[in-house]
Amino acid sequence: MATEVRVPTLGESVSEATIGTWLKQVGDTVKVDEPLVELETDKVSIEVPSPVSGTLSEILAKDGETVEVNALLAQVTEGEGGAAAPAKAESKPEARSEAQAAKAEAPAAPAKSGSDMPAAPSAQKLMAENKIDAADVSGSGKRGQVLKGDVLDAIGKGSAPAAAPAAARPASSAEDAPREERVKMTRLRQTIARRLKEAQNTAAMLTTYNEVDMTAVMDLRKKYKDLFEKKHGVKLGFMGFFTKAVCHALKEVPGVNAELDGTDIIYKNYCHVGVAVGTDKGLVVPVVRDADQMSIAGIEQEIGRLGRAARDGELSMADMQGGTFTISNGGVYGSLMSSPILNSPQSGVLGMHKIQERPMAIGGQVVIRPMMYLALSYDHRIVDGKEAVTFLVRVKESLEDPERLVLDL
């Protein structure tokens, strides 16, 4: 008996995904819960497991294809001795794959002539934002319907805003062309690019800077790191201190923890802090929920879990949603100074940087101190300059005098 494998629920506001990589091929034996295919969504990559043990008898969605929630991906013939099943399915898959191919090619032919199906609402919005004519986008949905993924593909291929004239695009010489490699952007990378550009186009973004003397935090960490790791099972890093300092500052300056909704400002009376993590597939921002209610140990444990999940491609949709403020640590890559871009619709993002020893004038003397530049990018539509500077100064004060974090000062 064949069991259907369908696209699972992908999370709030996510209605479609792109087929990333098939981990199994037709005829392969699979076990229950063994990953069959990797899907890429706007936020994360997820693996779809086999619902039963048996043989993968049919694949119905190709690599790179955009699929909606509950769409049929494959069929698995149940039973351990599924060797007999492929034989039965061998002629079928071929016949069906030809039908599938015909179906897939059908929308491509009339690509420029449109379809009798209106574009999906998310696709219509994206085309309007990028000034793309629906007739210039090949639809991959049912009866040639244009989906959001199709519009992203068109943008990625350069069919964006009235496709800029060829003369305006830099062209490689015939000598250089063989040494170039053209690689299609992953759905995650397309989403990162789109969201960052949207943030720049939408928010009145401004950045303010300060510097923090990391001596006190480094001394405290050095003194207690072994005891801390022995008791809590996690290393004592800098992110726990920074996240705690941010939570204290957000309570004093709530505008940095707010978002704009039309003509309303929504103030968040909780701190869900996003922590930017670099992976081989791009930047993701998992969220430490209710960080203001956690101890430094709890924050370090959760950041450790999220970091491992991000690197292993195991982040869930719940791990990625609901952030109210973001911390980005470019210092781990050696960055001395940068201006982070807002993670829309949030109104603030804090950039951490490399700790570097510098000569500082303290009490009339020049001393060498481990210093870090801090950068706060904020939405000036919500946050005034005074509030932004106050927020950054509070973070600085908490880090230069960590006892303030313990005493809630």
N, C-alpha and C positions, 0 to 999 in steps of 0.2 A: 504494500500500500504506500502511495506517495504522500508525503507530508509537505505542505506549503511553507516556504520561508518568506516572511513579509517584512517590510520596513517597520521597525518599532516606533512607538511614540518618541519623539526627539526632544521634547521639552517645550516649555512655554514660549510661544511666538515663533517656534521653528517648525515649518510645515514641509520642508523638503531637504534633500541631501544629495550629494554627488557620490557615485560609486568610485571609491578610491582604488582598492586592490582586492582582487579575489585571492584569498589565501588557500582555497581548494579549487580543483578543477573537476569537470565532469568525469565520473568513474572513480574518483577518490573515495576511500572509506573514511567515514567521519564518526566521531563519538558524540553523544549528547553533550551540549554546552560547549563543544569545540568551535572556535571562531571560523566562520566561513568567508566573510567579506568585511572589509573595512569601509565605513561610510564617512564622508567628510561633510560636516555641517558648517554653518556660519561661525560656530563657536568652538567646537571640538571635533576630534575624530573618534568614532565609536565602532566597536566590533559587533557584528551580528552573529550569535552562536547558532549552532544546529539544534533544533528542538527535539530531535531524536537521534538514535544511533542508526547507521545504515550507510547508503551510498549516495553521493551527490549525483543525481540522475539528470538534472537539467539546470542550466543557468539562463535566466530570462532578462538580465540587465547587464549591459556591457560596461567596461571600465570607462569612466568619464561621463556616463549618462546621469541625468538628473532624475531623481525619483521622489515621489511624494510619500507621506506617511501611509502605511498599509499597502503600498504597492508590492506586487509579487516579484520577489527577487530570484527564487530558485525553488527546486523541489528535491526532497531527499526521500529515497526509497528505503523504507524501514527494514530492519533485520540485519543481523551480523553477517550472514552469508550473502550479503548484497551483491555477490559476484554475478548471480543470475539476473539480478535486476537491471544492470547496465545493458545486458544483451537485449532485454526487452525494450529498454529505453533508447538503445542505440539508433534504431531507425527513426524513432519518434523525435529525439532531439534534433536530428538533422533536418527532418521535415519542418519541425516547429521553428528551428533556428532560421531556416530560409524564410519562413513566414514572418518571423520576428524581424529579420533583416529587411524584408520588403516593407514591413510596417514602419521600421525605423527610417528607411530611406524616403518613404512617402512624403513626410512633412518637409524633407530637405529640398525636394524638387520644386515645390511651389513656394520656397522660402520667401522670395521677393514679392510674390503675388498675394501673400497674406493667407488667412485661414478663416473658416466660418466660425471658429471659436474665438471669443474675445480673450485678450491676454489676461493672465492671472492678475489680481489686484496688486500684489507685491511687484510684479513685473511692470505694470502700468506706472506705478509710482516711480520706480527706478528709471524707466524710460523718460518720464517727464522731467525728473531731476537732471538727467544727463542729455536731454534734448535729442533723443534717439527716436527715429521713425520706426513704428512697429513693422513696417514693410521691409526694413533692413535687418530684421532679426529672424533667424530660423527657429521655428517652434519645435520643441521635442515632446510636448505633451500630447494628450489624446487629441486626435483630429488636427494636429499641427498647432495646438495651443502654445503660445509663448509663455514660458515660465521664468521665474526670477533668475534661475541659473543660466538660461539662454541669453538674458540681457548681460549678465556678468561675463559670459563667454564673448559676447559681441564687444564689450568694453575692452576685455583683455586682448582681443585680436585687433584692436584699433578701430572698431566701427563706432567709436564713441562720438560725441557731439559732432554730427555732420562730418564725420571722418575728415580730419584735417588734411588739406591738400598734400599730395606726395612731396611737393617741393619743400613743405614746411617740416617734414620729418627727415632727420639725418639719415643718409643712405650710405651703406658700406661700399667700399670699392670692390671691384671684382677680385682683387688680390686678397682682400681681408675676409670676404664672405665665407670661404671654406674653413676659416679658423674660428668662426662663430658658432654658437649653439643656441638654438631657440627652444625654450622650455615653457610649457604652459603653466601659468600660475595655479597653484592649488586653490581650492575654494577658500581655505583658511587665509591664505596670503591675499587673495582678492578682497576678502572681508576686512582684513587688517587695513589694507590700502584704502578701501572705501570709507571705513569708519574714521580713520585718521584725517582724511581729506574733508569729510563731512564736519568733523570737529573744528577744523581750521576755518571752514566756510561759514559755520553757524555761530560759534561762540566768539565773543569779544575777548580773545585770549591775550593775557598779559603775564609776564613772569617777573617775580621779585627774588632777589638772592640774599643770602647771608652765609656766614661760616660758623662752624661749631668746633670748639676745642674738645677732642675726644678723649682727653687724658683721664677724666673721672670714670667714664664708661669702660675704658680699656683696663684701668686699674682694678675696677670692680669685677670685670670679667676674668682677669688673670687670677684674682684672689679666690674666686668661687667656682671657676669653670669645672674643676674635677669633681667637687662635691655636688654641683648642680647636675652634671651628667650622671653621676652615680645614683642620685635620688630620682631624677625625672626621666632618665633614659634617653635624653636628647642633649646635643651640644648647646651651650649658651653662646648664641651669636649676637650680632648687632640688631637684627630685624625685630627681636622681641622688644628691645629698648625703644627703637624708632616707632614701632606700631603703638606701643603704650603711650609714648610722648605725643603722637598724633591724636590718639583718642582723647587725651586731656585737653589738647588745644582745640579740637573740634567742639567740645562741650562749651568752651569759652567763646568760640567764634563760629556759631552754628551756620552762618552763611556759606562757609567752605564745605559744609556737609549737606548742602541743599541742591535742588535741581529746578530748572525752569520748565513750566508746563503752560505754554501759551502766555497769558498775562498773570499766571499764578506762580508763586514760589513755594515749593514743597520742602519743608524743613524735616530732616530725618532725625528723630530722637533716638537713634541707635547708630552704632558704628560697624558697618560691614566693610572691612578694609580689603581692597584688592591688592594683591602682591604680584607685580609683573614678573613672569618667569620666561626666560628664553629657552626654546626647544629647537630641535633640528627642523621642525616644520614651521617655525615662526614664533612670535611673541603671544603668549596667552596670559590672562589675568585671573587666576583663581581667587576666590574670596574667603577671607577669614571672617566668619559671621559672628556678630556680637563680640567683637574684639574688646570692646570697652568693659565687658563683663568677665574677661579672662585675666588670669595672672600671666606674668611674663613666660612662665614655664608652659602654660596652656597654649599661648600664642606660638611659642617655638615648636611645640609638638604638632600643632595644626599646620604651620608653615612647612614643616618637614614632610608631613603627609601629602600636602598639596604639591610640593616640589617633586616628590617621587612619582606621584600620579601623573604629573605633567610630562615628565621625562619619559615615562613608560607608556604614554598615550592612554591613560586610564581615567582621566578626569571625567566626571559625570556632568550633566547639564546643571545639576543643583550646585556643583562646585563653582560654576562660572557666573551665576546670576545674582543680581541684587546688590552689587557693590555700591557704596556711597562715596568712597574716596579711594585713591590709588597711590601706592608707593612704588617707585621704579628705582632699582639699584643699578645704575650704570657703572658704579665703582668696581663691581666684580670683574668687569672687562677692562678696567684701567682708565675709565673716563674721569677726567679732572673737573669738567664743567659741561653742562648741557641745559637745554630748555625743553623739558618734557611736554608732550602734547596731551591734552585732556582726553580722558576716556569717557566720551559722551554717553549719557547726559549729565555726568558728574560735573561739579563746578570747581574741583581742585585735584591736583596731582603733585606729589612731592618727589623731587629727584634727589637721590643720594649719590654720592660720588666717592672717588678714591681718597683714602686717608693718606695725607702726605705731610711729612715733617717740614715745618716752615719757621723762620725766626719771627717771634711775636714780641711786641713791647708790653710787658706786664710789670706794674709797680715801678716804672722808671728803669727797668732793665730789659735787655733783649734775651729771650729764652727760646729754646727750640721746643715746639709743641706739635703733636699730631693733629692736623687740622683737616676738616672736610668742608667743601662748599655744599650748601643746600640750595635748591631751586624750587620755588612754588609757582607753578603755572595755575592760573585761575580764570574763571569767567567773570570779566569785569561788569557784565550785565547784572550779576547778582552780588558780587563781592567788591567792595570799595578798596582802594589802596591801603587805607588805614587798617582795615580788617585783615587784609592779606599780610601786611607787615607784622601786625600783632600776632597772628597765627604762627608765623615763622619764628618770631622772637620767643614765643612760648615753647615751641619745639626745641629751640636752642637752649633755653634756660633749663628745661627738663633733662636734657642730655648732659649739660655741663655740671648739673647738680642732681644726680639720679635719685637722691633721697626724696626729692619733690614728688617723684612717681609713687614712692611708698606712702608718703604722707598726704597724697592727693592735693598738692599745692600748685 
